[in-house]
Amino acid sequence: MNGKIKHYGKIAYDGLITNNATFKLVLGTCATLGMSTSAVNSFGMGLSVTVVLLLSNVIISLLRKVIPNTVRIPAFVVIIATMVTLLRMVLEKYIPDLYDSMGVFLPLIVVNCVILGRAEAFASKQPVLDSAIDGIFTGLGLTCALTVIGIIREFLGSGSFFGIQVMDFKIGFFTNSAGAFFVYGICIALFVLITDQADKARRAKQARLLRVPAGDQPLPAVESSAEEVK
Amino acid sequence: MAATIFLIIISAVFSQNFILVKFLGICPFLGVSKKTNSALSMGIAVTLVMILATLVTYPLYTYIMVPLGIEYLEIIFFIFVIAALVQMLEKIIEKLSPALYRSMGIYLPLITTNCAILGVAELLLVNDVSEIVSGVAEGISMNLGFALLYALFAGIGFTVAMVLMGGVREKLEKLPVAKCMKGFPITMVAASFMAMAFYVFSLL
């Protein structure tokens, strides 16, 4: 049981941080740049992608033994396109505001590299539950990243936070396209900087742990064997 | 008429540039722009597929899907048309000119998942030219001729941005850049400055 939780935890952590689609892999950039004019828009875009990602991952994983290897890419694309068509109908009916603000980027979720990428790299090989978790957390990682960019651009560009005016200033640069590239670039740099530092700190800690009990037998080995007994 | 054509050209190439203003086709823009030559090949391949895709999807939508009332299937139909076209083009180029295939071949399959192609097909589904080209008088209805013109020049705009970026990145490679800014971040910042330059066109 413990091992299972660890296994799913690792999938989740990979999707959120290690392989963060927006900041680490830099995939699905069109949607990120185009929809991050405001926090609400980017949050909506992130959730839409998450929904499509989850559904397509589950369906592709269910069909992974049925789809012949040679025609897998067209098959994946048709599944994803169907999901996007469904999502489009639902949004048009129930959240027309978001539907209008997404414009051409809603059909373009079909060609979002993140979704096809996860289908090809993960869902076509792994069991359903794993794929579902991978879909949710990759999607959430993307949603968080998009929302961060959206918040920064909205705040600097119009002084508001999720549509609520908090400061009285406007910097036009951040609401137009040049600002999108700029903020995205800086965000990637910061993310890389922070994760690198965290990685370095973790490795230093591990090295210290290994060095201290160097005299007697290493502790980790004992721990792992105890776990196996359980 | 002449004014409309001129405005479509300026808008598609500069003021509504697909990469730098509309954010369509950013993946190849970041992935294949390390060298000017490969950027140019990719740009030409994309332009070619854009024109062919428009030539098929626009009549398909207006003359078949709308009369049959199946507009809601547009995404599935369009992506299928684009995938089939790319596959076909790949085979044709391979047969006709092996040299061109070798230089362009690796970029062709990538084009299927290029937002710019599906983007142009979706954008062109308007009734009035003024909806996608600012400055055009209202009442000029969209037709296949305008659609193809827009697709051609959107592709040229794409190529221009790709080649410019290729040049910038060739120079950037040789410069000392802070470690965390290496790769994507510095490219994005460079793209930001290019986008600023293109933004000026929309003020004219």
Interface residues (C-beta under 8 A of the other chain):
Chain A: V26 L27 T29 C30 L33 G34 P74 V77 V78 A81 T82 V84 T85 R88 M89 V104 P107 L108 V110 V111 C113 L116 N176 S177 A178 G179 A180 F181 F182 Y184 G185 I186 I188 A189 L190 V192 L193 D196
Chain B: L20 V21 K22 F23 L24 G25 I26 C27 L30 Y72 L73 E74 I75 I76 F78 I79 F80 A83 T112 T113 N114 C115 L118 G119 E122 L123 C180 M181 F184 P185 I186 T187 M188 V189 A191 S192 F193 A195 M196 F198 Y199
